[in-house]
Structures are given as structure tokens and as C-alpha cells.
Amino acid sequence: MSLDVNNQLSLLSDLLSEQSEDCCGSVSECQQIKRLVQSMMANNSIESQELLQLLPEIYNYGRQGEIAQNLNEHINTNQSNLQNWVNAIEYQ
């Protein structure tokens, strides 16, 4: 079953906010973040210009988290970004 863009945004928001709140995450979560962003960008399903500009940053965050030596440190370093991205997703 494929997710529509609203489901994808909701899932992406949940993943990012959980990592922000818990200050930890998993490599599989980072991979899921990348897959969600790739899918939304490939389908041209996002209309918000602000969100379109943020998607590459979110993708890069997932990619860097996937290969990070210390994932928790990567998450902590991106706290302000995570909160900005969640806000942009929720208010798009």
C-alpha cells in the first residue's frame, strides 16, 4: 500500500519530532526519512515552496544520520533544524 502525500508528511513529521524529543534515533529511521523525502520529491507532490526548499536539507540530514559515527550526536547537533522542519511540515 502506498502512502499519499499527507500520510508521508505525517510520518516524516513523526520521525523528525521523535528524534528531536528523544535526542536519539536509529539508522533505519534515517533511511525511512530519506525514502519519504525521495518519494515526495520524485512525485512532485509538495506544493509549499518553503517545504520544497527544506526537503533537500531533510534528505541530507537522513543521509548523514545513516552514516554518522555517533547518531545521537548528529541528532543533537540538528535540534534547531529538526524543530524548524517539523513546524514547516505541520503548517504547510
Backbone bond lengths (Angstrom), bond angles and torsions (degrees), N, CA, C in turn:
res aa  C-N    CA-C-N  psi(-1)  N-CA   C-N-CA  omega(-1)  CA-C   N-CA-C  phi
1 M - - - 1.453 - - 1.524 108.64 -
2 S 1.312 116.68 127.47 1.457 119.53 178.16 1.529 109.91 -92.23
3 L 1.302 114.66 151.30 1.456 121.12 -178.72 1.516 109.51 -93.97
4 D 1.341 116.76 141.79 1.454 118.26 173.36 1.527 108.42 -79.25
5 V 1.313 116.97 172.92 1.456 121.17 -173.47 1.535 111.93 -60.52
6 N 1.317 117.73 -35.36 1.466 119.54 179.45 1.528 111.24 -66.89
7 N 1.331 116.47 -39.95 1.468 120.30 175.98 1.524 110.55 -64.85
8 Q 1.322 116.18 -41.79 1.462 120.43 179.58 1.530 110.93 -62.40
9 L 1.327 116.21 -44.61 1.464 120.05 179.65 1.523 111.09 -64.63
10 S 1.312 116.23 -39.48 1.458 120.39 178.69 1.525 111.03 -63.78
11 L 1.322 116.70 -44.67 1.461 121.34 178.74 1.532 110.66 -64.62
12 L 1.329 116.83 -43.51 1.453 121.01 178.50 1.528 110.61 -60.93
13 S 1.311 116.64 -44.74 1.459 121.55 178.12 1.528 110.97 -60.54
14 D 1.318 116.81 -43.87 1.472 121.17 178.79 1.529 111.17 -60.93
15 L 1.328 116.93 -46.23 1.468 120.58 -179.50 1.522 111.44 -61.86
16 L 1.329 116.05 -46.70 1.467 120.20 -178.36 1.521 111.75 -66.81
17 S 1.330 117.18 -42.03 1.468 118.93 -178.65 1.523 111.56 -70.21
18 E 1.325 118.15 -35.56 1.469 120.34 176.23 1.520 110.97 -63.69
19 Q 1.322 116.58 -43.48 1.465 118.55 178.52 1.524 110.35 -64.34
20 S 1.311 116.52 -38.81 1.458 120.46 179.36 1.524 111.30 -65.23
21 E 1.312 116.84 -46.31 1.465 121.62 -176.86 1.522 112.14 -70.99
22 D 1.338 116.68 -40.52 1.466 120.51 -175.94 1.526 112.56 -87.39
23 C 1.338 116.86 -13.41 1.475 122.58 -175.98 1.523 111.73 55.30
24 C 1.314 116.36 28.82 1.462 121.06 175.25 1.526 108.24 -155.60
25 G 1.319 114.65 166.59 1.454 120.10 -179.71 1.512 109.45 -169.92
26 S 1.317 115.71 -171.63 1.456 120.91 -178.86 1.526 109.84 -127.96
27 V 1.322 114.78 160.93 1.459 120.41 177.15 1.524 109.74 -61.14
28 S 1.329 117.44 -38.78 1.470 120.07 -179.40 1.527 111.15 -64.54
29 E 1.341 117.84 -32.80 1.467 119.98 175.41 1.525 110.48 -66.15
30 C 1.322 116.32 -41.23 1.465 120.23 178.22 1.528 110.72 -63.50
31 Q 1.321 116.63 -39.67 1.465 120.81 177.08 1.524 110.71 -64.66
32 Q 1.321 116.91 -39.24 1.468 121.10 178.63 1.531 110.27 -65.80
33 I 1.325 117.17 -40.08 1.471 121.27 176.93 1.521 109.32 -58.84
34 K 1.324 116.87 -46.83 1.468 120.95 178.64 1.525 111.32 -59.49
35 R 1.327 116.82 -46.51 1.473 120.41 -177.98 1.532 111.58 -63.00
36 L 1.320 116.63 -41.85 1.469 120.11 179.37 1.524 111.01 -62.04
37 V 1.327 116.13 -46.89 1.467 120.12 -179.13 1.523 110.39 -64.62
38 Q 1.326 117.41 -43.57 1.474 120.86 178.51 1.521 110.73 -57.47
39 S 1.313 115.79 -45.04 1.463 120.49 -178.41 1.525 111.14 -63.18
40 M 1.315 116.77 -45.11 1.469 119.66 -178.92 1.524 111.32 -66.32
41 M 1.329 117.03 -38.40 1.464 119.53 179.45 1.528 110.62 -70.59
42 A 1.316 117.61 -38.25 1.468 121.24 -178.98 1.529 111.63 -67.94
43 N 1.325 116.41 -33.77 1.461 120.60 -177.33 1.521 113.09 -89.13
44 N 1.325 117.52 -0.99 1.469 121.39 -177.45 1.522 111.27 47.75
45 S 1.340 115.66 44.07 1.458 119.89 -173.46 1.523 113.76 -96.15
46 I 1.321 117.98 -0.53 1.452 121.59 -178.93 1.521 109.19 -101.25
47 E 1.318 116.27 128.27 1.460 120.97 -179.28 1.519 112.50 -98.70
48 S 1.329 116.98 -26.89 1.463 121.35 -178.05 1.524 110.31 -68.75
49 Q 1.344 115.88 121.19 1.465 119.99 179.62 1.519 111.32 -64.23
50 E 1.327 117.12 -38.27 1.460 120.43 178.79 1.528 110.42 -60.39
51 L 1.329 115.61 -46.60 1.460 120.09 -179.22 1.531 111.27 -66.89
52 L 1.316 117.10 -37.58 1.466 120.47 177.39 1.527 111.20 -59.80
53 Q 1.325 116.36 -36.40 1.462 120.37 179.14 1.522 111.28 -73.20
54 L 1.335 117.35 -28.00 1.454 121.25 -177.77 1.528 113.33 -84.22
55 L 1.326 117.45 -25.60 1.470 119.85 -175.90 1.529 113.88 -55.25
56 P 1.347 119.46 -43.29 1.472 117.62 177.32 1.533 112.61 -61.95
57 E 1.330 117.41 -35.47 1.463 120.79 176.81 1.522 110.71 -64.81
58 I 1.325 116.06 -42.48 1.466 120.37 -179.87 1.531 109.86 -66.01
59 Y 1.325 116.16 -40.93 1.466 120.50 177.43 1.527 109.81 -60.12
60 N 1.325 116.24 -46.12 1.457 121.29 -179.18 1.533 111.03 -62.82
61 Y 1.323 116.37 -37.78 1.464 120.87 176.14 1.538 109.89 -59.71
62 G 1.325 116.63 -46.12 1.465 120.66 178.72 1.515 111.79 -63.37
63 R 1.332 116.57 -41.78 1.461 121.40 -179.99 1.520 110.54 -64.39
64 Q 1.326 116.74 -45.11 1.468 120.11 179.66 1.524 111.11 -66.61
65 G 1.331 116.92 -36.34 1.459 120.28 178.25 1.515 112.31 -66.32
66 E 1.309 115.12 -33.21 1.466 121.35 -179.86 1.533 111.66 -63.39
67 I 1.324 116.61 -32.20 1.472 120.67 -176.24 1.525 112.70 -110.58
68 A 1.314 117.92 3.46 1.470 121.31 -176.10 1.531 111.39 -64.05
69 Q 1.315 115.27 139.56 1.464 120.51 174.23 1.527 110.02 -66.51
70 N 1.336 115.71 -37.89 1.459 121.41 -179.75 1.530 107.76 -130.44
71 L 1.308 116.92 97.17 1.463 121.92 -174.93 1.527 111.59 -63.45
72 N 1.323 117.94 -39.87 1.466 120.01 -179.49 1.526 111.00 -62.76
73 E 1.318 116.75 -38.32 1.466 120.47 177.03 1.532 110.09 -65.59
74 H 1.324 116.94 -41.37 1.468 121.91 177.18 1.529 109.83 -58.33
75 I 1.320 117.22 -43.74 1.468 121.67 179.71 1.523 109.98 -65.59
76 N 1.320 117.28 -46.22 1.466 120.64 179.56 1.518 111.82 -60.65
77 T 1.312 116.88 -40.03 1.463 121.74 179.27 1.525 111.34 -62.81
78 N 1.321 117.29 -28.61 1.472 122.28 -175.66 1.532 113.44 -103.25
79 Q 1.317 118.02 17.81 1.470 120.91 -176.74 1.527 112.69 -52.58
80 S 1.326 117.66 -49.76 1.468 119.01 -177.33 1.525 110.71 -66.21
81 N 1.342 116.91 -37.99 1.471 119.78 176.58 1.523 110.65 -62.04
82 L 1.323 116.77 -46.01 1.469 120.52 -178.94 1.526 110.61 -56.77
83 Q 1.303 117.15 -46.30 1.463 120.11 -178.76 1.521 111.73 -66.75
84 N 1.344 116.99 -38.99 1.467 120.37 176.64 1.522 111.41 -63.27
85 W 1.332 116.06 -42.19 1.469 119.88 -179.05 1.524 110.98 -65.83
86 V 1.321 116.85 -43.28 1.472 120.11 179.33 1.529 109.17 -61.52
87 N 1.318 117.55 -43.88 1.465 120.67 178.78 1.517 111.05 -61.65
88 A 1.321 117.23 -43.07 1.469 120.73 -179.75 1.526 110.65 -63.76
89 I 1.325 117.56 -38.78 1.468 121.31 179.52 1.517 110.32 -67.69
90 E 1.305 116.78 -44.96 1.467 120.66 -175.93 1.527 112.89 -70.12
91 Y 1.326 116.72 -26.86 1.469 119.48 -176.55 1.514 113.23 -109.81
92 Q 1.316 117.07 18.83 1.471 119.77 -179.33 1.502 111.93 -79.79
